[in-house]
Amino acid sequence: MSVLIQPLVDTCNRVLNTGSSLATSVLTINYHIGDSLFTAIKWIYTSFISLVCWLSTGLRIVLEDLVVFLVDISDSLLASWNLATNIIDSTVSGVFGSLQMVSSFVSRSIDSVLSGGIKSYQAAQYCANNIGVFFNLLGTNIKYYILQCFGSGSGWIRIIGPDPDPLQETLIWIRVPKKNRDKLAYKSTKIIKI
């Protein structure tokens, strides 16, 4: 029996060795394939995570640069706007200030000229009034003198003026009655201009 069993045991041992060798080979192949597959999956996962991190970092840098660019552009636009408004404000202030200064100068000059003209007119009017008063007194004195020379109240003198207008002439009219006309050099009524 041992002779009979021995080939069977050898065959079983060979089959089992072959099966064991096949299982070892399959397990080794499975190990290598699994390891390669795991390494590939690990590499894909790591690459995907690296790609996502790289993209997020790149996107973050791009967005930061975009924000910095937009802030710089807005600062530049704001500075340009401030410069333009300051230039316009200064120009408008200068123009209106100059116009106000010129109008003030013109109004003060006109006021000074008119004030001087009014004062000159008032001075001329004052002088004319004083001259009128003088001629009124002179006429009154002439009247009394003529009355004393030509009789006791038979003649009369009419004085026209003084008028407040300094350019108008003051006229003295002397009328002498007929009985005293022979004492005068002129025999008719005369207008004496003074």
Order of alpha helices (4+ residues) and beta strands (2+ residues): alpha-beta-beta-beta
